[in-house]
Amino acid sequence: MSEQIASADNKTNDKDTINEFVTFFIDDQIFGIPVSAIHEVFHPQSITRVPLAPPEIRGVLNLRGRIVTAIEVREKLNLPALEQDQQSLMAIGVEINGESYGLIIDRVGDVLQLPRGKSEAVPMNFDPAWQKFTTEIYRLEDKLLIIMDIKRLLDFETKSEMAA
Amino acid sequence: MDDLLSDFLAETQESLEVVDAELVKFEQQPEDDATLNNIFRLVHTIKGTCGFLGLPRLEALAHAGETLLGKYRDKALIATPDTVTLILESIDKIKEILDYLTETQSEPEGGDEEIISKLVAASEGSMEVAVTASAPAVETETAPVAEEELDEAPIGFDEDLDRDLRPGEVSLADLEAAFLAADGPDLDQLAVEADEAIKQEEDKKAAKKEVKKSTEPLKIVQTVRVNVDSLEDLMAMVSELVLTRNQLLQTVRETNSDDLKLPLQRLSSVTAELQEGVMKTRMQPIGNAWKKLPRIVRDSAKAVNKKVQLNMKGEQTELDRQVLELIGDPLTHMVRNSCDHGLEPSDIRVAAGKPEAGQINLSAYHEGGHIVIEIADDGAGLPTSKIRSKAIKNGTISQEDADAMTDNQIHRLIFAAGLSTAAAVTSISGRGVGMDVVRSNIEQIGGTIDLKSIDGQGTTFKIKIPLTLAIVSALIVETRAGKFAIPQLAVVELVRTTANGDHRIETISNARVLRLRDKLLPILDLSEIIGEPAEKEEKGTGFVVVMTVGEQTFGVLVDSVFDTEEIVVKPMSDRLKSIEIFSGNTILGDGSVIMIVDPNGIARQVGSLNDVEQASAKSKNMTSDSETKTAMLLFFAGGKEPKAVPLSLVTRLEEIDPQKIEISNGRHLVQYRDTLMPLIHAGGAPSFNEETPQPVLVFTDDGRSVGLAVDEIVDIVEEVLHIEMADNSPEIIGSAVLKGKATEVLDVGHFLTLGFHDWFERAAADQETQETAAKRVLLVDDNAFFRNMVKPLLSAAGYEVTAIESTSEAWKLNEAGVEFDIIVSDIEMPDDNGVDFANRLAKDLRWSTVPRLALSALEQHDLEKIGATTAFTDVVRKSDRESLVSTINYVLQLKGEAA
């Protein structure tokens, strides 16, 4: 049901020069999250809706005895929800501050290894909502890969800043 | 850290706690040898261990303390509060050094000459010198006065050493005696010391084993110190095991596989035992959290110069150590509060006729899966008016709210955040500092706190907490929005409601209520609370989960109820913590995740109006005082006009199967609760339903019931009654406008006599066997309806009742020389008020000896007025018929005895 991301074995020596990203799609846009931030990719099943929760929280679910909070990434990107049946849902499991979250995405892409330092800064005219969580952008052959900071996507960073 | 050292630290910490408590006890009862021996032994053990671990500074301190204690034990000296304070100081010093040791694993630099010399001085009987001298290290060989006094036991000189003792030193003979007198652990300690001296190179752990062995013959329960973390891990794993077992059980139930059933059953029982066993290892007596309290009470009582006695009950009550840790601070805080603010200074207490020493009673006991801790003081009670004005001032409540609140509700405001932090309240009223923190700490562990304060008699806090945090049993319920878990802790009972059954939910001015036994229970719809209300009018049937949080009781309406499950509480994600009504989530046996409802969160939704009675009291207060609302039951019975009876007179509403209605001797009867109940139709004609269930209002009095059959029960309304009197028909008191319609108000008394012809006569006859002459009651009430309701009631009870509507009529009767045995008066009347009336009566020549009874709705403003006078003998609740009669009986009986 869930596929652990196998740590790629042939690039251990390139650690200093290569960044590894798990990519995923929302509509046709490709996003990347550093492999190190990701626990697993799984099909979320039987999500329990949480009444009164913020709209981006789709609910909570049981993933091998742990309770995972499912986050609707489309909602965070201000995109309309997609009509999907439960079976085909995909989620990326991450852990923040000791809590488990599942980011619900459209579909998972490949694991990409990209050279460090070859990325571009975030353009000035980027949608401010997107700017918040984008750390860098890679130019792939045919499209642009947006690298996400999950903590910022989930507002943890801004929250702690506000608290400070 | 060195194993030995850490063991020593842990052990010593515990011993010191005991010493603290025992010393306080000793101070109060200096003649109690057992206590003193215990203290001596503990201090001695500490000293011994210190010496052997090479901690000279601690050793010297403990030694000096021990010397002084030795004197007490030998009766050479008598303990005084000052010397006990000194010993406590030295214990504090030892604690300080221990803390330092814990951090750095070595003793801090410096010495404790000052305190040691004081201790020595004290042990040589010259306490005065030591405490008055500000300079340390007084060489106290010269304490002539003391030595003369104690010539039997010259302390300064030691024969064994053939020289004077140095400060802090104790004579060998004394030591010997001390060792011999002390039992058990002392010898062990000696054994350890001896062992160590001989085989210093030997492994220290071996020595420890030696100690264990030597304790065996003493039949002491063997214990092993276990790291708390390993216990926690064990607990977490057991929790997971419980979950997995639940999941397995569910699966097997679904697949119905017989092969698995037996092993699973065993797994299940083993898991349950394991869970219980692990829980047990985590259980500790609550006395552990109380140990430091006597000392705290003693110190704070001393600081504010009060006499306080702390009584503890139920120290052996066990609860989870995690819970124990979490309640430690709130408890300390509250006990200190009771001491500082709850109890009055001695002179005020004496003036108020209370014993000089204030009492703080601490008790703990089990109550259905949770623990109740009560902290009660016999102080002055909470200053209601000050809290009220303060709360209004800082905006916690509005003036209108404040007027509508009962004293108890006002008292609860001390748990509100804004109120407690204000220093102004502390200085005038005390109490309240950090009570919000106390509350939130207790709520965090799923507990509740409530208080009861009686002016002049004290305040009682009641804390209810679960035995353990990790696994709780919860009721699984379902609404349209899904399943939820409600912790059993808060659940009192379940009531099934149907659209027209015994228990149906009624609406009174937009508030939903359930008539449950004698109470109106406010009802909240769980689907509404969670923001997903059900479609209108769909809610005919369902379950009401009756919950109690603090002193609030309310019902939560759900669609269906599953079973109870042991659930493992898992904390909610950070992103969901802001949702007040959930406290956590859990995984059910079927693997799904559900949210755990927080009873405290729901209680907050109920708000400060914790039952409808108060809600209606509030609306009453908003209308003018003289217009009291009465709850009326509306129904149809023969004819198109609605009819009504006061709700307070109705005992039950029943639906009776028409098949069961029997006719005997021309009367309709039905078997009801093992007796025959006469049925009378409210419409007059005997036109009972033939097919459909017959709705019946049941009136019960004195063990007998009469059923009043009606066509249809319509509603319950609460309105101000203006009854237009009717004069033609006996069954009708009059008519009133209810819900915008003219409604006939029936005279229940009339129907009762129809049911039992002797209804009133029998009661009167009963009465007459006891009393030769009927007692004469004067009833003064401006409310005609009420007079009409009460008069037959009192007549039925054998009294001769004169009912009048104003006090001026009463004076006319007085002038006319009419005599009465008792006067029952309303408080609020248009032309006079009952209090003035009573005051004047008390001075009246003719009627001053006649007992006066106040009739009241027992609302705030009434009670205040009644409290302002002593002219009333007693107060009785207006709507409570039974207690009216019994109070009158009682008062008359008293008078009879006095005469």
Chai-1 contact restraints between the chains, C-beta under 6 A:
chainA,res_idxA,chainB,res_idxB,connection_type,confidence,min_distance_angstrom,max_distance_angstrom,comment,restraint_id
A,S46,B,S592,contact,1.0,0.0,6.0,A-B,restraint_1
A,T48,B,S592,contact,1.0,0.0,6.0,A-B,restraint_2
A,T48,B,V593,contact,1.0,0.0,6.0,A-B,restraint_3
A,P51,B,A481,contact,1.0,0.0,6.0,A-B,restraint_4
A,P51,B,I530,contact,1.0,0.0,6.0,A-B,restraint_5
A,P51,B,G531,contact,1.0,0.0,6.0,A-B,restraint_6
A,L52,B,G531,contact,1.0,0.0,6.0,A-B,restraint_7
A,L52,B,I579,contact,1.0,0.0,6.0,A-B,restraint_8
A,A53,B,L576,contact,1.0,0.0,6.0,A-B,restraint_9
A,V60,B,N585,contact,1.0,0.0,6.0,A-B,restraint_10
A,V60,B,V593,contact,1.0,0.0,6.0,A-B,restraint_11
A,L61,B,V593,contact,1.0,0.0,6.0,A-B,restraint_12
A,N62,B,I587,contact,1.0,0.0,6.0,A-B,restraint_13
A,N62,B,G591,contact,1.0,0.0,6.0,A-B,restraint_14
A,N62,B,V593,contact,1.0,0.0,6.0,A-B,restraint_15
A,I67,B,K570,contact,1.0,0.0,6.0,A-B,restraint_16
A,I67,B,N585,contact,1.0,0.0,6.0,A-B,restraint_17
A,I67,B,V593,contact,1.0,0.0,6.0,A-B,restraint_18
A,T69,B,S573,contact,1.0,0.0,6.0,A-B,restraint_19
A,E99,B,S573,contact,1.0,0.0,6.0,A-B,restraint_20
